[in-house]
């Protein structure tokens, strides 16, 4: 009897799921992961780490899987279903990854492609022609276009919040000049589309440059710890 009660209680625990995507735990991202897990342990918060390199989660969408999604066939591969169950139970999602070519690593993008699927993370809404006409005009206005997302889809993950920690090899200036907004794909184009609006992003720049200092990293990790205490 006690075991069944504990099982039920564990199911309803507010979980934190950490999605870590970096091949090296000796990296700045690895240190970020360590600081986060240490902080959560001190706060006695329940969490689980999904290490996309260690767990070797396949980032490739197979032709069979693609056709099922395209044809709205409600069948999910076991590895994806396992990840979706973790996401479903989580109240906070924490993403840790480097920025490569002004975007997330391919392994993380593949994770989002396979796990944050229609039916689980969102569903499209039928959009009348007059809304499409108005949306076509608003789509050219930066910032306003994101306000149209709730009218395009029902986001099923709106009860969650997200923390995003990412690193850049160069300065913020390079990101602004060459990035063209691609670095914000995760928060603006994926998570918000799935209903998440409580999103906090914290970034570390210049890690491959001579001007990068340990004090920069120390300040970054202090802010990481502060944000995780509120997770």
PyMOL commands that place a pseudoatom at each C-alpha (Angstrom):
pseudoatom trace, name=CA, resn=UNK, resi=1, chain=A, elem=C, hetatm=0, pos=[0.000, 0.000, 0.000]
pseudoatom trace, name=CA, resn=UNK, resi=2, chain=A, elem=C, hetatm=0, pos=[2.773, 2.415, 0.984]
pseudoatom trace, name=CA, resn=UNK, resi=3, chain=A, elem=C, hetatm=0, pos=[4.697, 1.589, -2.188]
pseudoatom trace, name=CA, resn=UNK, resi=4, chain=A, elem=C, hetatm=0, pos=[1.704, 2.412, -4.405]
pseudoatom trace, name=CA, resn=UNK, resi=5, chain=A, elem=C, hetatm=0, pos=[1.159, 5.736, -2.603]
pseudoatom trace, name=CA, resn=UNK, resi=6, chain=A, elem=C, hetatm=0, pos=[4.826, 6.656, -3.050]
pseudoatom trace, name=CA, resn=UNK, resi=7, chain=A, elem=C, hetatm=0, pos=[4.604, 5.712, -6.721]
pseudoatom trace, name=CA, resn=UNK, resi=8, chain=A, elem=C, hetatm=0, pos=[1.605, 8.015, -7.206]
pseudoatom trace, name=CA, resn=UNK, resi=9, chain=A, elem=C, hetatm=0, pos=[3.319, 10.853, -5.348]
pseudoatom trace, name=CA, resn=UNK, resi=10, chain=A, elem=C, hetatm=0, pos=[6.493, 10.495, -7.441]
pseudoatom trace, name=CA, resn=UNK, resi=11, chain=A, elem=C, hetatm=0, pos=[4.411, 10.801, -10.602]
pseudoatom trace, name=CA, resn=UNK, resi=12, chain=A, elem=C, hetatm=0, pos=[3.037, 14.180, -9.451]
pseudoatom trace, name=CA, resn=UNK, resi=13, chain=A, elem=C, hetatm=0, pos=[6.408, 15.592, -8.352]
pseudoatom trace, name=CA, resn=UNK, resi=14, chain=A, elem=C, hetatm=0, pos=[7.411, 18.862, -9.972]
pseudoatom trace, name=CA, resn=UNK, resi=15, chain=A, elem=C, hetatm=0, pos=[10.344, 17.712, -12.052]
pseudoatom trace, name=CA, resn=UNK, resi=16, chain=A, elem=C, hetatm=0, pos=[13.102, 19.698, -13.712]
pseudoatom trace, name=CA, resn=UNK, resi=17, chain=A, elem=C, hetatm=0, pos=[14.411, 18.212, -16.944]
pseudoatom trace, name=CA, resn=UNK, resi=18, chain=A, elem=C, hetatm=0, pos=[17.879, 19.330, -18.059]
pseudoatom trace, name=CA, resn=UNK, resi=19, chain=A, elem=C, hetatm=0, pos=[18.663, 18.836, -21.748]
pseudoatom trace, name=CA, resn=UNK, resi=20, chain=A, elem=C, hetatm=0, pos=[22.444, 18.944, -22.134]
pseudoatom trace, name=CA, resn=UNK, resi=21, chain=A, elem=C, hetatm=0, pos=[23.972, 18.997, -25.594]
pseudoatom trace, name=CA, resn=UNK, resi=22, chain=A, elem=C, hetatm=0, pos=[27.764, 19.140, -25.714]
pseudoatom trace, name=CA, resn=UNK, resi=23, chain=A, elem=C, hetatm=0, pos=[30.314, 16.412, -26.520]
pseudoatom trace, name=CA, resn=UNK, resi=24, chain=A, elem=C, hetatm=0, pos=[32.635, 17.425, -23.635]
pseudoatom trace, name=CA, resn=UNK, resi=25, chain=A, elem=C, hetatm=0, pos=[31.909, 17.679, -19.917]
pseudoatom trace, name=CA, resn=UNK, resi=26, chain=A, elem=C, hetatm=0, pos=[35.208, 19.577, -19.539]
pseudoatom trace, name=CA, resn=UNK, resi=27, chain=A, elem=C, hetatm=0, pos=[33.772, 22.493, -21.542]
pseudoatom trace, name=CA, resn=UNK, resi=28, chain=A, elem=C, hetatm=0, pos=[32.137, 25.705, -20.331]
pseudoatom trace, name=CA, resn=UNK, resi=29, chain=A, elem=C, hetatm=0, pos=[28.820, 23.976, -20.967]
pseudoatom trace, name=CA, resn=UNK, resi=30, chain=A, elem=C, hetatm=0, pos=[29.949, 21.064, -18.816]
pseudoatom trace, name=CA, resn=UNK, resi=31, chain=A, elem=C, hetatm=0, pos=[30.811, 23.446, -15.986]
pseudoatom trace, name=CA, resn=UNK, resi=32, chain=A, elem=C, hetatm=0, pos=[27.403, 25.043, -16.388]
pseudoatom trace, name=CA, resn=UNK, resi=33, chain=A, elem=C, hetatm=0, pos=[25.757, 21.621, -16.050]
pseudoatom trace, name=CA, resn=UNK, resi=34, chain=A, elem=C, hetatm=0, pos=[27.781, 20.902, -12.895]
pseudoatom trace, name=CA, resn=UNK, resi=35, chain=A, elem=C, hetatm=0, pos=[26.808, 24.226, -11.320]
pseudoatom trace, name=CA, resn=UNK, resi=36, chain=A, elem=C, hetatm=0, pos=[23.146, 23.637, -12.120]
pseudoatom trace, name=CA, resn=UNK, resi=37, chain=A, elem=C, hetatm=0, pos=[23.036, 20.098, -10.719]
pseudoatom trace, name=CA, resn=UNK, resi=38, chain=A, elem=C, hetatm=0, pos=[24.929, 21.157, -7.577]
pseudoatom trace, name=CA, resn=UNK, resi=39, chain=A, elem=C, hetatm=0, pos=[22.507, 24.035, -7.040]
pseudoatom trace, name=CA, resn=UNK, resi=40, chain=A, elem=C, hetatm=0, pos=[19.419, 21.867, -7.534]
pseudoatom trace, name=CA, resn=UNK, resi=41, chain=A, elem=C, hetatm=0, pos=[20.770, 19.229, -5.150]
pseudoatom trace, name=CA, resn=UNK, resi=42, chain=A, elem=C, hetatm=0, pos=[21.338, 21.880, -2.472]
pseudoatom trace, name=CA, resn=UNK, resi=43, chain=A, elem=C, hetatm=0, pos=[17.776, 23.114, -2.969]
pseudoatom trace, name=CA, resn=UNK, resi=44, chain=A, elem=C, hetatm=0, pos=[16.572, 19.485, -2.824]
pseudoatom trace, name=CA, resn=UNK, resi=45, chain=A, elem=C, hetatm=0, pos=[14.788, 19.773, -6.149]
pseudoatom trace, name=CA, resn=UNK, resi=46, chain=A, elem=C, hetatm=0, pos=[13.982, 16.761, -8.283]
pseudoatom trace, name=CA, resn=UNK, resi=47, chain=A, elem=C, hetatm=0, pos=[15.674, 16.777, -11.653]
pseudoatom trace, name=CA, resn=UNK, resi=48, chain=A, elem=C, hetatm=0, pos=[16.830, 14.550, -14.456]
pseudoatom trace, name=CA, resn=UNK, resi=49, chain=A, elem=C, hetatm=0, pos=[19.581, 15.126, -17.010]
pseudoatom trace, name=CA, resn=UNK, resi=50, chain=A, elem=C, hetatm=0, pos=[19.083, 14.137, -20.639]
pseudoatom trace, name=CA, resn=UNK, resi=51, chain=A, elem=C, hetatm=0, pos=[22.633, 14.056, -22.009]
pseudoatom trace, name=CA, resn=UNK, resi=52, chain=A, elem=C, hetatm=0, pos=[22.139, 13.909, -25.773]
pseudoatom trace, name=CA, resn=UNK, resi=53, chain=A, elem=C, hetatm=0, pos=[25.693, 12.708, -26.431]
pseudoatom trace, name=CA, resn=UNK, resi=54, chain=A, elem=C, hetatm=0, pos=[26.011, 10.184, -23.601]
pseudoatom trace, name=CA, resn=UNK, resi=55, chain=A, elem=C, hetatm=0, pos=[22.541, 8.731, -24.139]
pseudoatom trace, name=CA, resn=UNK, resi=56, chain=A, elem=C, hetatm=0, pos=[23.184, 8.650, -27.879]
pseudoatom trace, name=CA, resn=UNK, resi=57, chain=A, elem=C, hetatm=0, pos=[19.628, 9.726, -28.682]
pseudoatom trace, name=CA, resn=UNK, resi=58, chain=A, elem=C, hetatm=0, pos=[19.206, 9.549, -32.448]
pseudoatom trace, name=CA, resn=UNK, resi=59, chain=A, elem=C, hetatm=0, pos=[18.876, 12.982, -34.028]
pseudoatom trace, name=CA, resn=UNK, resi=60, chain=A, elem=C, hetatm=0, pos=[17.758, 11.521, -37.354]
pseudoatom trace, name=CA, resn=UNK, resi=61, chain=A, elem=C, hetatm=0, pos=[14.122, 11.496, -38.322]
pseudoatom trace, name=CA, resn=UNK, resi=62, chain=A, elem=C, hetatm=0, pos=[13.624, 8.237, -40.206]
pseudoatom trace, name=CA, resn=UNK, resi=63, chain=A, elem=C, hetatm=0, pos=[11.493, 8.099, -43.394]
pseudoatom trace, name=CA, resn=UNK, resi=64, chain=A, elem=C, hetatm=0, pos=[8.925, 5.918, -41.564]
pseudoatom trace, name=CA, resn=UNK, resi=65, chain=A, elem=C, hetatm=0, pos=[8.746, 8.352, -38.651]
pseudoatom trace, name=CA, resn=UNK, resi=66, chain=A, elem=C, hetatm=0, pos=[8.442, 11.327, -40.995]
pseudoatom trace, name=CA, resn=UNK, resi=67, chain=A, elem=C, hetatm=0, pos=[5.547, 9.735, -42.886]
pseudoatom trace, name=CA, resn=UNK, resi=68, chain=A, elem=C, hetatm=0, pos=[3.715, 8.977, -39.642]
pseudoatom trace, name=CA, resn=UNK, resi=69, chain=A, elem=C, hetatm=0, pos=[3.984, 12.621, -38.551]
pseudoatom trace, name=CA, resn=UNK, resi=70, chain=A, elem=C, hetatm=0, pos=[2.979, 13.874, -42.001]
pseudoatom trace, name=CA, resn=UNK, resi=71, chain=A, elem=C, hetatm=0, pos=[-0.054, 11.578, -42.190]
pseudoatom trace, name=CA, resn=UNK, resi=72, chain=A, elem=C, hetatm=0, pos=[-1.064, 12.252, -38.530]
pseudoatom trace, name=CA, resn=UNK, resi=73, chain=A, elem=C, hetatm=0, pos=[-0.683, 8.583, -37.559]
pseudoatom trace, name=CA, resn=UNK, resi=74, chain=A, elem=C, hetatm=0, pos=[-0.720, 8.394, -33.757]
pseudoatom trace, name=CA, resn=UNK, resi=75, chain=A, elem=C, hetatm=0, pos=[2.205, 6.086, -33.271]
pseudoatom trace, name=CA, resn=UNK, resi=76, chain=A, elem=C, hetatm=0, pos=[5.497, 7.044, -31.637]
pseudoatom trace, name=CA, resn=UNK, resi=77, chain=A, elem=C, hetatm=0, pos=[8.908, 5.355, -31.491]
pseudoatom trace, name=CA, resn=UNK, resi=78, chain=A, elem=C, hetatm=0, pos=[9.818, 4.061, -28.033]
pseudoatom trace, name=CA, resn=UNK, resi=79, chain=A, elem=C, hetatm=0, pos=[12.853, 6.321, -27.597]
pseudoatom trace, name=CA, resn=UNK, resi=80, chain=A, elem=C, hetatm=0, pos=[10.773, 9.406, -28.470]
pseudoatom trace, name=CA, resn=UNK, resi=81, chain=A, elem=C, hetatm=0, pos=[7.865, 8.345, -26.261]
pseudoatom trace, name=CA, resn=UNK, resi=82, chain=A, elem=C, hetatm=0, pos=[10.267, 7.970, -23.334]
pseudoatom trace, name=CA, resn=UNK, resi=83, chain=A, elem=C, hetatm=0, pos=[11.521, 11.536, -23.837]
pseudoatom trace, name=CA, resn=UNK, resi=84, chain=A, elem=C, hetatm=0, pos=[7.994, 12.906, -24.232]
pseudoatom trace, name=CA, resn=UNK, resi=85, chain=A, elem=C, hetatm=0, pos=[6.963, 11.345, -20.912]
pseudoatom trace, name=CA, resn=UNK, resi=86, chain=A, elem=C, hetatm=0, pos=[9.851, 13.128, -19.187]
pseudoatom trace, name=CA, resn=UNK, resi=87, chain=A, elem=C, hetatm=0, pos=[8.936, 16.450, -20.826]
pseudoatom trace, name=CA, resn=UNK, resi=88, chain=A, elem=C, hetatm=0, pos=[5.275, 15.962, -19.909]
pseudoatom trace, name=CA, resn=UNK, resi=89, chain=A, elem=C, hetatm=0, pos=[6.052, 15.527, -16.200]
pseudoatom trace, name=CA, resn=UNK, resi=90, chain=A, elem=C, hetatm=0, pos=[8.471, 18.462, -16.079]
pseudoatom trace, name=CA, resn=UNK, resi=91, chain=A, elem=C, hetatm=0, pos=[7.535, 21.911, -14.868]
pseudoatom trace, name=CA, resn=UNK, resi=92, chain=A, elem=C, hetatm=0, pos=[10.860, 23.449, -15.882]
pseudoatom trace, name=CA, resn=UNK, resi=93, chain=A, elem=C, hetatm=0, pos=[12.984, 22.658, -18.934]
pseudoatom trace, name=CA, resn=UNK, resi=94, chain=A, elem=C, hetatm=0, pos=[16.652, 23.664, -18.826]
pseudoatom trace, name=CA, resn=UNK, resi=95, chain=A, elem=C, hetatm=0, pos=[18.644, 23.715, -22.063]
pseudoatom trace, name=CA, resn=UNK, resi=96, chain=A, elem=C, hetatm=0, pos=[22.470, 23.857, -22.051]
pseudoatom trace, name=CA, resn=UNK, resi=97, chain=A, elem=C, hetatm=0, pos=[24.300, 24.018, -25.368]
pseudoatom trace, name=CA, resn=UNK, resi=98, chain=A, elem=C, hetatm=0, pos=[26.939, 25.854, -27.442]
pseudoatom trace, name=CA, resn=UNK, resi=99, chain=A, elem=C, hetatm=0, pos=[26.064, 28.062, -30.401]
pseudoatom trace, name=CA, resn=UNK, resi=100, chain=A, elem=C, hetatm=0, pos=[27.607, 26.693, -33.601]
pseudoatom trace, name=CA, resn=UNK, resi=101, chain=A, elem=C, hetatm=0, pos=[27.071, 28.568, -36.854]
pseudoatom trace, name=CA, resn=UNK, resi=102, chain=A, elem=C, hetatm=0, pos=[24.702, 30.880, -34.964]
pseudoatom trace, name=CA, resn=UNK, resi=103, chain=A, elem=C, hetatm=0, pos=[22.342, 28.054, -34.062]
pseudoatom trace, name=CA, resn=UNK, resi=104, chain=A, elem=C, hetatm=0, pos=[21.940, 25.060, -31.778]
pseudoatom trace, name=CA, resn=UNK, resi=105, chain=A, elem=C, hetatm=0, pos=[23.978, 21.881, -32.460]
pseudoatom trace, name=CA, resn=UNK, resi=106, chain=A, elem=C, hetatm=0, pos=[22.431, 19.425, -34.917]
pseudoatom trace, name=CA, resn=UNK, resi=107, chain=A, elem=C, hetatm=0, pos=[21.935, 16.842, -32.185]
pseudoatom trace, name=CA, resn=UNK, resi=108, chain=A, elem=C, hetatm=0, pos=[19.716, 19.232, -30.205]
pseudoatom trace, name=CA, resn=UNK, resi=109, chain=A, elem=C, hetatm=0, pos=[17.816, 20.296, -33.334]
pseudoatom trace, name=CA, resn=UNK, resi=110, chain=A, elem=C, hetatm=0, pos=[17.193, 16.624, -34.119]
pseudoatom trace, name=CA, resn=UNK, resi=111, chain=A, elem=C, hetatm=0, pos=[15.925, 16.113, -30.566]
pseudoatom trace, name=CA, resn=UNK, resi=112, chain=A, elem=C, hetatm=0, pos=[13.447, 18.968, -31.018]
pseudoatom trace, name=CA, resn=UNK, resi=113, chain=A, elem=C, hetatm=0, pos=[12.392, 17.615, -34.443]
pseudoatom trace, name=CA, resn=UNK, resi=114, chain=A, elem=C, hetatm=0, pos=[11.649, 14.143, -33.086]
pseudoatom trace, name=CA, resn=UNK, resi=115, chain=A, elem=C, hetatm=0, pos=[10.263, 14.937, -29.625]
pseudoatom trace, name=CA, resn=UNK, resi=116, chain=A, elem=C, hetatm=0, pos=[8.361, 18.251, -29.939]
pseudoatom trace, name=CA, resn=UNK, resi=117, chain=A, elem=C, hetatm=0, pos=[5.945, 16.868, -32.500]
pseudoatom trace, name=CA, resn=UNK, resi=118, chain=A, elem=C, hetatm=0, pos=[2.376, 17.815, -33.492]
pseudoatom trace, name=CA, resn=UNK, resi=119, chain=A, elem=C, hetatm=0, pos=[-0.129, 16.173, -31.193]
pseudoatom trace, name=CA, resn=UNK, resi=120, chain=A, elem=C, hetatm=0, pos=[2.317, 16.164, -28.304]
pseudoatom trace, name=CA, resn=UNK, resi=121, chain=A, elem=C, hetatm=0, pos=[3.764, 19.696, -28.220]
pseudoatom trace, name=CA, resn=UNK, resi=122, chain=A, elem=C, hetatm=0, pos=[1.227, 21.581, -30.343]
pseudoatom trace, name=CA, resn=UNK, resi=123, chain=A, elem=C, hetatm=0, pos=[-1.617, 21.373, -32.856]
pseudoatom trace, name=CA, resn=UNK, resi=124, chain=A, elem=C, hetatm=0, pos=[-2.271, 23.708, -35.744]
pseudoatom trace, name=CA, resn=UNK, resi=125, chain=A, elem=C, hetatm=0, pos=[-5.455, 25.773, -35.684]
pseudoatom trace, name=CA, resn=UNK, resi=126, chain=A, elem=C, hetatm=0, pos=[-7.637, 26.336, -38.741]
pseudoatom trace, name=CA, resn=UNK, resi=127, chain=A, elem=C, hetatm=0, pos=[-6.915, 29.904, -39.859]
pseudoatom trace, name=CA, resn=UNK, resi=128, chain=A, elem=C, hetatm=0, pos=[-9.583, 31.864, -41.792]
pseudoatom trace, name=CA, resn=UNK, resi=129, chain=A, elem=C, hetatm=0, pos=[-8.534, 33.688, -44.952]
pseudoatom trace, name=CA, resn=UNK, resi=130, chain=A, elem=C, hetatm=0, pos=[-8.925, 37.174, -43.430]
pseudoatom trace, name=CA, resn=UNK, resi=131, chain=A, elem=C, hetatm=0, pos=[-6.466, 36.251, -40.664]
pseudoatom trace, name=CA, resn=UNK, resi=132, chain=A, elem=C, hetatm=0, pos=[-4.000, 34.956, -43.232]
pseudoatom trace, name=CA, resn=UNK, resi=133, chain=A, elem=C, hetatm=0, pos=[-4.284, 38.262, -45.102]
pseudoatom trace, name=CA, resn=UNK, resi=134, chain=A, elem=C, hetatm=0, pos=[-3.546, 40.246, -41.925]
pseudoatom trace, name=CA, resn=UNK, resi=135, chain=A, elem=C, hetatm=0, pos=[-0.770, 37.869, -40.894]
pseudoatom trace, name=CA, resn=UNK, resi=136, chain=A, elem=C, hetatm=0, pos=[0.922, 38.326, -44.263]
pseudoatom trace, name=CA, resn=UNK, resi=137, chain=A, elem=C, hetatm=0, pos=[1.257, 42.057, -43.549]
pseudoatom trace, name=CA, resn=UNK, resi=138, chain=A, elem=C, hetatm=0, pos=[2.343, 41.650, -39.913]
pseudoatom trace, name=CA, resn=UNK, resi=139, chain=A, elem=C, hetatm=0, pos=[4.937, 39.034, -40.843]
pseudoatom trace, name=CA, resn=UNK, resi=140, chain=A, elem=C, hetatm=0, pos=[7.208, 41.819, -42.134]
pseudoatom trace, name=CA, resn=UNK, resi=141, chain=A, elem=C, hetatm=0, pos=[7.264, 43.599, -38.759]
pseudoatom trace, name=CA, resn=UNK, resi=142, chain=A, elem=C, hetatm=0, pos=[9.935, 42.222, -36.396]
pseudoatom trace, name=CA, resn=UNK, resi=143, chain=A, elem=C, hetatm=0, pos=[8.579, 41.383, -32.950]
pseudoatom trace, name=CA, resn=UNK, resi=144, chain=A, elem=C, hetatm=0, pos=[4.915, 41.607, -33.929]
pseudoatom trace, name=CA, resn=UNK, resi=145, chain=A, elem=C, hetatm=0, pos=[5.106, 38.426, -35.984]
pseudoatom trace, name=CA, resn=UNK, resi=146, chain=A, elem=C, hetatm=0, pos=[5.674, 36.373, -32.829]
pseudoatom trace, name=CA, resn=UNK, resi=147, chain=A, elem=C, hetatm=0, pos=[2.355, 37.634, -31.457]
pseudoatom trace, name=CA, resn=UNK, resi=148, chain=A, elem=C, hetatm=0, pos=[0.628, 35.648, -34.203]
pseudoatom trace, name=CA, resn=UNK, resi=149, chain=A, elem=C, hetatm=0, pos=[1.822, 32.285, -32.906]
pseudoatom trace, name=CA, resn=UNK, resi=150, chain=A, elem=C, hetatm=0, pos=[-1.091, 31.727, -30.468]
pseudoatom trace, name=CA, resn=UNK, resi=151, chain=A, elem=C, hetatm=0, pos=[-3.504, 32.245, -33.383]
pseudoatom trace, name=CA, resn=UNK, resi=152, chain=A, elem=C, hetatm=0, pos=[-1.705, 29.650, -35.504]
pseudoatom trace, name=CA, resn=UNK, resi=153, chain=A, elem=C, hetatm=0, pos=[-1.378, 26.786, -33.035]
pseudoatom trace, name=CA, resn=UNK, resi=154, chain=A, elem=C, hetatm=0, pos=[-2.508, 25.404, -29.700]
pseudoatom trace, name=CA, resn=UNK, resi=155, chain=A, elem=C, hetatm=0, pos=[0.647, 25.030, -27.630]
pseudoatom trace, name=CA, resn=UNK, resi=156, chain=A, elem=C, hetatm=0, pos=[0.344, 22.051, -25.281]
pseudoatom trace, name=CA, resn=UNK, resi=157, chain=A, elem=C, hetatm=0, pos=[3.356, 22.929, -23.109]
pseudoatom trace, name=CA, resn=UNK, resi=158, chain=A, elem=C, hetatm=0, pos=[2.106, 26.270, -21.818]
pseudoatom trace, name=CA, resn=UNK, resi=159, chain=A, elem=C, hetatm=0, pos=[2.205, 25.102, -18.178]
pseudoatom trace, name=CA, resn=UNK, resi=160, chain=A, elem=C, hetatm=0, pos=[6.017, 24.904, -18.270]
pseudoatom trace, name=CA, resn=UNK, resi=161, chain=A, elem=C, hetatm=0, pos=[8.852, 27.378, -18.106]
pseudoatom trace, name=CA, resn=UNK, resi=162, chain=A, elem=C, hetatm=0, pos=[12.278, 27.228, -19.723]
pseudoatom trace, name=CA, resn=UNK, resi=163, chain=A, elem=C, hetatm=0, pos=[15.802, 28.308, -18.889]
pseudoatom trace, name=CA, resn=UNK, resi=164, chain=A, elem=C, hetatm=0, pos=[18.297, 28.476, -21.747]
pseudoatom trace, name=CA, resn=UNK, resi=165, chain=A, elem=C, hetatm=0, pos=[22.049, 28.596, -21.104]
pseudoatom trace, name=CA, resn=UNK, resi=166, chain=A, elem=C, hetatm=0, pos=[24.241, 28.854, -24.183]
pseudoatom trace, name=CA, resn=UNK, resi=167, chain=A, elem=C, hetatm=0, pos=[27.767, 29.834, -25.138]
pseudoatom trace, name=CA, resn=UNK, resi=168, chain=A, elem=C, hetatm=0, pos=[29.302, 31.665, -28.095]
pseudoatom trace, name=CA, resn=UNK, resi=169, chain=A, elem=C, hetatm=0, pos=[32.860, 31.472, -29.389]
pseudoatom trace, name=CA, resn=UNK, resi=170, chain=A, elem=C, hetatm=0, pos=[32.813, 35.145, -30.395]
pseudoatom trace, name=CA, resn=UNK, resi=171, chain=A, elem=C, hetatm=0, pos=[31.344, 38.444, -29.185]
pseudoatom trace, name=CA, resn=UNK, resi=172, chain=A, elem=C, hetatm=0, pos=[27.735, 39.593, -29.109]
pseudoatom trace, name=CA, resn=UNK, resi=173, chain=A, elem=C, hetatm=0, pos=[28.571, 41.992, -31.958]
pseudoatom trace, name=CA, resn=UNK, resi=174, chain=A, elem=C, hetatm=0, pos=[29.341, 39.083, -34.277]
pseudoatom trace, name=CA, resn=UNK, resi=175, chain=A, elem=C, hetatm=0, pos=[26.066, 37.442, -33.384]
pseudoatom trace, name=CA, resn=UNK, resi=176, chain=A, elem=C, hetatm=0, pos=[24.134, 40.635, -34.112]
pseudoatom trace, name=CA, resn=UNK, resi=177, chain=A, elem=C, hetatm=0, pos=[25.913, 41.241, -37.438]
pseudoatom trace, name=CA, resn=UNK, resi=178, chain=A, elem=C, hetatm=0, pos=[25.983, 37.693, -38.819]
pseudoatom trace, name=CA, resn=UNK, resi=179, chain=A, elem=C, hetatm=0, pos=[23.472, 35.686, -36.772]
pseudoatom trace, name=CA, resn=UNK, resi=180, chain=A, elem=C, hetatm=0, pos=[20.304, 37.157, -38.313]
pseudoatom trace, name=CA, resn=UNK, resi=181, chain=A, elem=C, hetatm=0, pos=[18.161, 35.854, -35.440]
pseudoatom trace, name=CA, resn=UNK, resi=182, chain=A, elem=C, hetatm=0, pos=[19.032, 32.187, -36.057]
pseudoatom trace, name=CA, resn=UNK, resi=183, chain=A, elem=C, hetatm=0, pos=[20.406, 31.904, -32.513]
pseudoatom trace, name=CA, resn=UNK, resi=184, chain=A, elem=C, hetatm=0, pos=[16.886, 32.472, -31.140]
pseudoatom trace, name=CA, resn=UNK, resi=185, chain=A, elem=C, hetatm=0, pos=[15.245, 29.602, -33.016]
pseudoatom trace, name=CA, resn=UNK, resi=186, chain=A, elem=C, hetatm=0, pos=[14.814, 27.556, -29.832]
pseudoatom trace, name=CA, resn=UNK, resi=187, chain=A, elem=C, hetatm=0, pos=[12.959, 30.163, -27.786]
pseudoatom trace, name=CA, resn=UNK, resi=188, chain=A, elem=C, hetatm=0, pos=[11.202, 32.172, -30.477]
pseudoatom trace, name=CA, resn=UNK, resi=189, chain=A, elem=C, hetatm=0, pos=[10.310, 29.598, -33.114]
pseudoatom trace, name=CA, resn=UNK, resi=190, chain=A, elem=C, hetatm=0, pos=[10.009, 26.333, -31.203]
pseudoatom trace, name=CA, resn=UNK, resi=191, chain=A, elem=C, hetatm=0, pos=[9.230, 26.820, -27.511]
pseudoatom trace, name=CA, resn=UNK, resi=192, chain=A, elem=C, hetatm=0, pos=[6.856, 29.763, -27.956]
pseudoatom trace, name=CA, resn=UNK, resi=193, chain=A, elem=C, hetatm=0, pos=[5.057, 27.884, -30.712]
pseudoatom trace, name=CA, resn=UNK, resi=194, chain=A, elem=C, hetatm=0, pos=[4.544, 25.054, -28.210]
pseudoatom trace, name=CA, resn=UNK, resi=195, chain=A, elem=C, hetatm=0, pos=[2.983, 27.452, -25.696]
pseudoatom trace, name=CA, resn=UNK, resi=196, chain=A, elem=C, hetatm=0, pos=[5.970, 28.329, -23.497]
pseudoatom trace, name=CA, resn=UNK, resi=197, chain=A, elem=C, hetatm=0, pos=[6.127, 32.050, -22.787]
pseudoatom trace, name=CA, resn=UNK, resi=198, chain=A, elem=C, hetatm=0, pos=[8.026, 32.008, -19.474]
pseudoatom trace, name=CA, resn=UNK, resi=199, chain=A, elem=C, hetatm=0, pos=[11.519, 31.745, -20.992]
pseudoatom trace, name=CA, resn=UNK, resi=200, chain=A, elem=C, hetatm=0, pos=[14.776, 33.079, -19.556]
pseudoatom trace, name=CA, resn=UNK, resi=201, chain=A, elem=C, hetatm=0, pos=[17.976, 33.113, -21.610]
pseudoatom trace, name=CA, resn=UNK, resi=202, chain=A, elem=C, hetatm=0, pos=[21.495, 33.566, -20.188]
pseudoatom trace, name=CA, resn=UNK, resi=203, chain=A, elem=C, hetatm=0, pos=[24.480, 33.665, -22.544]
pseudoatom trace, name=CA, resn=UNK, resi=204, chain=A, elem=C, hetatm=0, pos=[28.281, 33.551, -22.326]
pseudoatom trace, name=CA, resn=UNK, resi=205, chain=A, elem=C, hetatm=0, pos=[30.331, 35.177, -25.103]
pseudoatom trace, name=CA, resn=UNK, resi=206, chain=A, elem=C, hetatm=0, pos=[33.915, 35.170, -26.361]
pseudoatom trace, name=CA, resn=UNK, resi=207, chain=A, elem=C, hetatm=0, pos=[34.908, 31.767, -24.985]
pseudoatom trace, name=CA, resn=UNK, resi=208, chain=A, elem=C, hetatm=0, pos=[37.301, 31.231, -27.932]
pseudoatom trace, name=CA, resn=UNK, resi=209, chain=A, elem=C, hetatm=0, pos=[38.813, 34.732, -27.771]
pseudoatom trace, name=CA, resn=UNK, resi=210, chain=A, elem=C, hetatm=0, pos=[41.924, 35.975, -25.957]
pseudoatom trace, name=CA, resn=UNK, resi=211, chain=A, elem=C, hetatm=0, pos=[39.947, 38.643, -24.142]
pseudoatom trace, name=CA, resn=UNK, resi=212, chain=A, elem=C, hetatm=0, pos=[37.851, 36.002, -22.372]
pseudoatom trace, name=CA, resn=UNK, resi=213, chain=A, elem=C, hetatm=0, pos=[38.698, 35.901, -18.669]
pseudoatom trace, name=CA, resn=UNK, resi=214, chain=A, elem=C, hetatm=0, pos=[37.959, 33.657, -15.722]
pseudoatom trace, name=CA, resn=UNK, resi=215, chain=A, elem=C, hetatm=0, pos=[36.100, 36.525, -14.087]
pseudoatom trace, name=CA, resn=UNK, resi=216, chain=A, elem=C, hetatm=0, pos=[33.674, 36.502, -17.055]
pseudoatom trace, name=CA, resn=UNK, resi=217, chain=A, elem=C, hetatm=0, pos=[33.038, 32.814, -16.509]
pseudoatom trace, name=CA, resn=UNK, resi=218, chain=A, elem=C, hetatm=0, pos=[32.700, 33.260, -12.751]
pseudoatom trace, name=CA, resn=UNK, resi=219, chain=A, elem=C, hetatm=0, pos=[30.049, 35.971, -13.184]
pseudoatom trace, name=CA, resn=UNK, resi=220, chain=A, elem=C, hetatm=0, pos=[28.239, 33.825, -15.709]
pseudoatom trace, name=CA, resn=UNK, resi=221, chain=A, elem=C, hetatm=0, pos=[28.113, 30.822, -13.354]
pseudoatom trace, name=CA, resn=UNK, resi=222, chain=A, elem=C, hetatm=0, pos=[26.955, 32.997, -10.458]
pseudoatom trace, name=CA, resn=UNK, resi=223, chain=A, elem=C, hetatm=0, pos=[23.993, 34.127, -12.565]
pseudoatom trace, name=CA, resn=UNK, resi=224, chain=A, elem=C, hetatm=0, pos=[23.368, 30.485, -13.600]
pseudoatom trace, name=CA, resn=UNK, resi=225, chain=A, elem=C, hetatm=0, pos=[23.179, 29.504, -9.945]
pseudoatom trace, name=CA, resn=UNK, resi=226, chain=A, elem=C, hetatm=0, pos=[20.853, 32.405, -9.107]
pseudoatom trace, name=CA, resn=UNK, resi=227, chain=A, elem=C, hetatm=0, pos=[18.445, 31.512, -11.914]
pseudoatom trace, name=CA, resn=UNK, resi=228, chain=A, elem=C, hetatm=0, pos=[18.413, 27.819, -10.965]
pseudoatom trace, name=CA, resn=UNK, resi=229, chain=A, elem=C, hetatm=0, pos=[17.567, 28.611, -7.352]
pseudoatom trace, name=CA, resn=UNK, resi=230, chain=A, elem=C, hetatm=0, pos=[14.298, 30.052, -8.683]
pseudoatom trace, name=CA, resn=UNK, resi=231, chain=A, elem=C, hetatm=0, pos=[13.632, 27.158, -11.075]
for i in range(1, 231): cmd.bond("trace and resi %d" % i, "trace and resi %d" % (i + 1))
show_as sticks, trace
zoom trace
